[in-house]
Amino acid sequence: MSEVNSISNYLEIKNQAKGLLIPFLGNEQERLSELAQMYLRPKLEDYARVFVPEVVEIVTKGYEPFWAESPFPKADSNQTEVLVHFAHAEKLKYSEEFFPGGYQNIIPYLLPDRIWLSWKYVTPGEITGTAYDGLVWLDNRFAWFPKPWKVLPEN
């Protein structure tokens, strides 16, 4: 895994995430579904890069129904900005303000050095909006594992 340890690296990851997520502000659902499948859907080997070995098979199978529905993040028409937050997996327990509480029960199942991101589509000037979570930085690209506690056993 590449070393991510400077503020400039974190800001670059955050900017790349924004660049990836901004196109989902559009309304062309077929196009957005294709974008999600191309740029957000984890590759089979990604599960082992994010989760501890004991749960890789569980998580892989758990996300099959989700990806079969061709999901993509959706924003309201007045939401034209993206706010992004990130934390290393091992620090998610300190990030409840930006990550749903479900992460508290699954932190032991996450590989600790991965950077997880949550985001919101918001109306300009607002801080509340349509919230999403589970975007993971994989050294040179992202994969989306939304609400991973729903596919993992509670610890």
C-alpha positions as CSV (number, residue, x, y, z in Angstrom):
1,M,0.0,0.0,0.0
2,S,1.3,3.4,-0.8
3,E,2.2,5.8,2.1
4,V,-0.4,8.5,2.6
5,N,0.9,10.7,5.3
6,S,1.0,14.4,4.4
7,I,-1.7,17.0,4.3
8,S,-1.2,17.5,0.6
9,N,-1.8,13.8,0.0
10,Y,-5.0,14.0,2.0
11,L,-6.2,17.1,0.1
12,E,-5.4,15.5,-3.2
13,I,-7.5,12.4,-2.3
14,K,-10.3,14.7,-1.2
15,N,-10.1,16.7,-4.4
16,Q,-10.1,13.5,-6.5
17,A,-13.2,12.3,-4.6
18,K,-15.0,15.5,-5.3
19,G,-14.1,15.2,-9.0
20,L,-15.5,11.7,-9.0
21,L,-18.7,12.6,-7.2
22,I,-19.6,15.9,-8.9
23,P,-20.9,14.1,-12.1
24,F,-23.6,12.4,-10.0
25,L,-25.2,15.8,-9.5
26,G,-26.8,15.3,-13.0
27,N,-30.2,13.9,-13.7
28,E,-29.5,11.3,-16.5
29,Q,-30.1,8.2,-14.4
30,E,-28.9,5.7,-17.1
31,R,-25.6,7.6,-17.5
32,L,-25.2,7.9,-13.8
33,S,-25.8,4.2,-13.3
34,E,-23.1,3.5,-15.9
35,L,-20.7,5.9,-14.1
36,A,-21.3,4.2,-10.8
37,Q,-20.6,0.7,-12.3
38,M,-17.4,2.0,-14.0
39,Y,-15.9,4.2,-11.2
40,L,-17.5,3.2,-7.9
41,R,-18.2,-0.5,-8.0
42,P,-15.5,-2.5,-6.3
43,K,-13.5,-5.0,-8.2
44,L,-13.5,-8.5,-6.8
45,E,-10.0,-8.1,-5.4
46,D,-10.9,-4.8,-3.7
47,Y,-12.8,-6.5,-0.9
48,A,-9.5,-8.1,0.3
49,R,-7.8,-4.7,0.2
50,V,-10.4,-3.1,2.5
51,F,-11.7,-5.8,4.9
52,V,-9.9,-8.3,7.1
53,P,-9.6,-11.8,5.6
54,E,-12.2,-13.4,7.9
55,V,-15.0,-11.4,6.4
56,V,-14.0,-10.9,2.8
57,E,-16.3,-13.6,1.5
58,I,-19.2,-12.3,3.6
59,V,-18.8,-8.8,2.4
60,T,-18.4,-9.8,-1.2
61,K,-21.6,-11.8,-1.2
62,G,-23.4,-9.1,0.9
63,Y,-22.8,-6.4,-1.7
64,E,-23.9,-8.6,-4.7
65,P,-27.6,-7.6,-4.3
66,F,-26.7,-3.9,-3.9
67,W,-24.6,-3.8,-7.1
68,A,-27.2,-5.9,-9.0
69,E,-29.6,-3.0,-8.7
70,S,-27.2,-0.6,-10.5
71,P,-27.1,2.0,-7.7
72,F,-25.6,5.4,-7.8
73,P,-25.5,8.4,-5.5
74,K,-28.4,10.9,-6.1
75,A,-28.7,14.6,-5.3
76,D,-31.7,16.8,-5.2
77,S,-31.9,19.3,-8.1
78,N,-31.0,22.3,-5.7
79,Q,-27.9,20.4,-4.3
80,T,-25.1,21.5,-6.5
81,E,-22.1,21.2,-4.1
82,V,-20.3,18.3,-2.6
83,L,-18.8,18.2,0.9
84,V,-16.3,15.4,1.5
85,H,-14.9,14.1,4.8
86,F,-12.3,11.4,5.4
87,A,-10.8,9.2,8.1
88,H,-8.5,6.2,8.3
89,A,-10.5,3.1,9.2
90,E,-8.9,2.9,12.6
91,K,-10.0,6.5,13.4
92,L,-13.6,6.1,12.3
93,K,-14.7,5.8,16.0
94,Y,-13.6,9.4,16.4
95,S,-15.5,10.6,13.3
96,E,-19.1,10.1,14.3
97,E,-19.9,13.6,13.2
98,F,-19.2,12.7,9.6
99,F,-19.7,8.9,9.5
100,P,-22.8,7.0,10.5
101,G,-22.8,5.3,13.9
102,G,-22.9,1.8,12.3
103,Y,-19.1,2.1,11.7
104,Q,-18.6,1.8,15.5
105,N,-19.5,-1.9,15.4
106,I,-17.4,-2.9,12.4
107,I,-14.1,-1.2,12.8
108,P,-12.3,-4.5,13.7
109,Y,-13.3,-5.8,10.3
110,L,-11.7,-3.0,8.4
111,L,-8.1,-2.9,7.4
112,P,-6.8,0.0,9.5
113,D,-4.7,2.0,7.0
114,R,-7.5,2.5,4.4
115,I,-8.9,6.0,4.0
116,W,-12.7,6.0,4.2
117,L,-14.7,9.0,2.9
118,S,-18.3,10.2,3.4
119,W,-19.9,13.0,1.5
120,K,-23.0,15.1,1.2
121,Y,-24.7,16.7,-1.7
122,V,-25.7,20.1,-0.4
123,T,-27.4,23.3,-1.5
124,P,-24.7,26.1,-1.7
125,G,-24.1,27.6,1.7
126,E,-25.7,24.6,3.6
127,I,-23.9,21.8,5.5
128,T,-26.8,19.4,5.6
129,G,-28.0,17.5,2.6
130,T,-28.1,14.0,1.0
131,A,-25.5,12.0,2.8
132,Y,-23.5,9.0,1.6
133,D,-20.6,7.0,3.1
134,G,-18.3,4.1,2.3
135,L,-16.1,5.5,-0.4
136,V,-12.6,4.0,0.1
137,W,-9.3,5.2,-1.4
138,L,-7.4,2.2,-2.9
139,D,-4.0,4.0,-3.6
140,N,-4.9,5.2,-7.1
141,R,-8.7,5.0,-7.3
142,F,-11.9,4.6,-5.2
143,A,-14.4,1.9,-4.5
144,W,-17.8,2.3,-2.9
145,F,-18.8,0.1,0.1
146,P,-21.9,1.9,1.4
147,K,-23.1,1.2,4.9
148,P,-20.8,-1.8,5.4
149,W,-22.3,-2.6,8.8
150,K,-25.4,-3.9,7.0
151,V,-23.4,-6.7,5.4
152,L,-21.1,-7.5,8.3
153,P,-21.8,-9.2,11.6
154,E,-21.8,-6.9,14.6
155,N,-18.6,-7.1,16.6
